[in-house]
Amino acid sequence: MRSGCASSALAAACTLLALVFAASSTRAAEQLYRYRDAAGHWQFTDRPPGAAQNVEVITRDSEGLAPRLLVQRVDEPDGAALQIRNELHCPAEVIIELVDRENIAATVADAMHWVVPALADERVIVPPAELRGAMSFRYRYAYVLGDPEATHEPPEMGYRAPFAVARSFTVTQGFHGKATHASPANEYAVDIAMPVGTGVYAARDGIVVEIAYSNYARGTDPELDGPRANIVRILHEDGTFALYAHLDRASVRVRPGDRVRRGQYIADSGNTGFTTGPHLHFAVLRNRGFELVSLPFHFGGPQGTTVQPVQGETLTAWP
C-alpha cells in the first residue's frame, strides 16, 4: 500500500472517475450486419440492411471484453472494509478518497493509493481494525493502468512497424506533433496515414489488456469523438503499453488476456474517433504516477538498424 495526501491527484482525475463508473454498465451481446456496397466497400450497421447483397451477421458477445477495476464496501464486525477487485490483465494504480467521514481517526488519510497487481483482490481496512464504534463514510475512486515503477526497456531491434512487412506508409505526425499531440500522453505518439482496412500488426510481444471494437463514428471534437476510437492496448514485459488507435469497426482480432507475438495480425486500421482522415495512431506509454505519458522509441530498420519516425517521411516495415 502507498498512502499519503493524494487529494490533488484525485481531483485531477475527475474525468477518470467518469470512466470508472461508465465501465460498470451492463455488458451484453451485440449484433451487427456487414455488407459490401455498390463500390465494393464494407459497410456496417446495427439494423438489418434490407435488400443489400451478401449480408453477414456479426454477433459478438462483449462479456469479458471489458475487464474492470472495482472498489466495494464490505461491513465487518470491527469496522468497514473496502475491497479493490482488479479484473484487468495488468497492474493498476488506484486512488480512494474518503468523504463525509464520521468517527474515523484523524490518522486515516482522506485519500490513499495502492498499486494492485493484475487479476488480484486487495482488502483495505478503513479505519484500522483496532478502532471500534459507530462510523460512517462515503468514498470515490479512480485508477490508471500500469505500475508507476515500470521502466521502459525497448527491444534492441526496435519496435516493429505496425503493418505488413515490406509495406510503406507516410508518417503524418512524428514526435512532438503540433497538430493534436501536445499532451504528455501524445508527445511521442506517431500518426501513420493508411487506407481503412489495412492490416495492423503487433509491434512487440505482450498481453492484450484493453480493446474497443464497436465504434464507427468519427469527428473533430476531441472530448466528444476521442472516446469513440476503436483501440487495442497491449502490455509489454517491462510494464509499458502499446496503444493502437482509430481501428476499423469489428476488425479487432484479439481480446483481453490474449498473449500476442511481435508481428501478429491484431486488427485493421480505420477512421474512428477524433480524426480528420484514415490513419493509425501508435504510442508507447507508461504510468508516471497516476498519469499516462508517452515515451520515445525507435522502429526496426534494415539490417538490424533502428529508425526514429519523422513527420513527412516514409516508414517501411521490416521483420
N, C-alpha and C positions, 0 to 999 in steps of 0.2 A: 504494500500500500504506500502511496505517496500522498501525504496530506499537507495542508497549509492553506494560505489565503489564495483561493483560486476564483474569487468572485469576479475579478476583472476578466479573466479568461472566459468564464461562463457568460458574462454579459456580452462579450464579443462573439459568442456562439449562438445568438438568438436565432439566426437562420438555420443553424444545425438542429436546434430544438424542433423546428417545424418539420425537418426531415425525419427526426426520431419518431414523431407522432404520425407522420404520413406513412411510415413504414409499417405501422400497426394495422393498416387497413386489411380487410378480408382478401385472401388470395383465392382465386378460382380459375377454372379452365377458360381459355379464350379461344373463340372460333373465328378464323379469318378466311377470306377467299382470295385466291391468286389466279390471275388470268393474263393472257397477252392481248394487248390492244391491236388495232389495225396496223400500227407501225412495228409490231413485234416486241414492244416493251412490256415488261412485267408491271402489272397494276395490282394493288392490294386494297381490300375493302372489308369492313366488318358487316356488310349487308350482302345478301345474295345478288350477284351481278347480272341477273336477268338472262338475256339471250346470248351473253358472251360465250365464245367457244373455248374449249379446253380449260374449263374451270377446275381448279384444285382446291379442296377444302383442307385448311391447316388448323388442326386442333392442338393447342399446346397447353398442357397443364402447368400453371405457374407455381404450384405448390413446391416449395423447396428452392425456387429460383430467386427468392428474395430473403435470404437469411437476415436476421435482425439482432440487435442488442437491446435487451430489455432490463429495466430496473423495477423490481416489485417489492412492496412492503409485506413483511411477514411478522405477525404478532406472536411473541414468545413470552413465557412466564416471567422472565427477568427483564423484559423490555422489548422494544420493536427492533426488527432487523430489516435491512434492505438487502435483497439478493440481486446480484448482477448476473444475468444469463447471456453469455456471448454465443450466439448461434453462427457467428461469422467464421469463415475459414482463414482468419488472420487475427493477430492481436489487435486490441483497440484500447485507446486511452479514453477514460471515462471521467467526467466531472459530475458530481452530485452536489446540489445546493439545497440546504435546509431552509425553509421559510416558515414563518409563524410558529416559532418554537416556544413550547411551554414545559417547564420542569426538566429541562435538559441542561446539563452542566455547561458552564461557560467555556470549559476546556475543549468541548466538542466544536470543531471548526464549523463555520457557516457553510463552507464549501470544501470538499475533499476530492481528490482524484486518484485513480488507480490505472494500472496497465493490466488488462485482463487477457490471458492467453486465448488462442483460438479454441472454439468449441468447449469453453470452460464455464463453470459456475463459481461465483465467489459470494460469500455471505458477509455483509458489512453490518456490524452491530452498532446501533446508534440509540442511546448513548452506551458507554462501556457497561459490561454485564454487571459490575458491582453496584451500579446505581439502580435503585428501585423507586417505585412510586408512580403516581399518575403523570403522564407526559403526553404530549401531542406535537406533531409537526407535519408539515407538508413538504414536498420535495419536487425538484425538477432536475433534469439531467440532459447532457449532450455528450456526444462521443465523436472521435476522429479515428479512422482506420490507421493502423500501424503502431509500431513501438517507437517512441521518441529516441531510444538508444540505438536504433538501427544506423549502420554506417554503409554508405554506398561503396560497393566493391564491384565495379563493372567488369565484364569479361574481357580478357586480354585481346581477344579477336574483335572487340567492339560488339555493339548490338546489331543484329541482322536487320537490314532494311525490311520494313513490314509488308512486303509484297513479293510476287513470284520472282525467282532467280532469273536474271538477265533482262528483266523489265526495267524501264527507266521512267521517272516522273519528275516534275519540277517542284522544288521547294518554294512555296509561296510565302511562308513566314518562317524565318530561322530564329535563332536565339535573340532575345531582346526585341522581338517583333513589336512594332509600334501600333499596328492596326488594332489588334484585340488581345495582345499578350502582355499587358502591363502589370498584371498581378503576380505575386510570388508563385502561385500555382501554375502560371503560364509563361514565366520569364524565359524558361529554357524549353518550352514546348515547340513543336515543329508542325506546320501545316504542309501537307503534300497533296497537290491537285491530282485527282484521278477520277475517271468516269464512275458513275454509280454502277455497282455490281462487280467492281474489281476485287479480286481475292485479297484478303488481309491475312497476314501470317505472323505468328508469334516471333517477337524479336529476341526472346530469351526464355529459357526454361522457367516454369513456375506453376503456381496453383491459382486457378480462377477463383476470385473472391466476390465479384460483383458483375452482373450483366443487366442490360436493359435492351429489349428487342422489339417491343410492340409499338414504338413511336413512328409516326410518319410525317408529323408537322415540322416546319422549319420557319425561320423568320429572323429579323434583325434586332429584336428586343432581348437583351441578354438575360433579364430577370424572368421574362415570360418564356422565351424559347430555349434558354440554356438547359433547363431540366428535361427538355424533350429530345435530347440527343440519345440515340442508341449507343451503348458502350460495352466494352469488355475491360475489366480491371484485373490484372494478374500480379500476384505477389511473388517476388523473387527470393532466392535463398538468403540474400543479405538483408531482407526486410524492406526493401524498396518495392515500388509498384510500377508497372507499365500501364498507361491508360491509352486505349484505342477508342476514338470517339467519332460521332457523326455516321455511324454504321447504318446500313440499309435495313429496312424493316423485315423482321422474320428471317434474317440471314445468319444470326449468331448460332454457331455450331457447338458451343461449349456451355457448360453450366457450372455454378459454384461447386467447388470441391474437386473439379477435374484437374488432373495434372497434365500440363501441356509441355511439348518439347519445342525448342528453337526451330523455327521453320514450319510449324504445324499450321494448317489452314484453320482459322478460327471464325471468320465472318466475311461479309462483303462490305466494301466501302459504300457510303451513301451520301445523303444530303439532309440529315435530320438535326434538329436543334437550332442553336444560334449559329447561322451560317448564311453566307451570300452565294454559295455555289458548292458543287460537289468537291469534297476533299476529305482526307484522313487527318485527324488531329492526333499526334502521338507525343507522349511525355513520359519521363521517368520521374517519380515523385517519392517523397518520404515525409513522415510526420515529424515536424520540428517543434515539438512541444505544443500540441493542440493546434497546429497549423500545417496544412499540406503545402509543401513547397516543391517546385520543380528543380531538377538537377541537370547540370551539363553532362553531355555524353557524346560518344562517337559511334558512327555506324561502321561496320566492317567494309573494307575496300578490297581491291585486287591484291593477290599475292601476300596476304597477311597484313596489309596496311589498314589503317583506320582513317575515316574522313569525318569532319565536322559538317553537319548540314548548314548550308549557307543559302540565304534567300536569293532566288533568281537562278540558282544553279540546278543542274540535273543530277538526280540521285539514282544510282543503279544498284540493284540488289545482287549481292554475292553470297555464295553458300555460307 
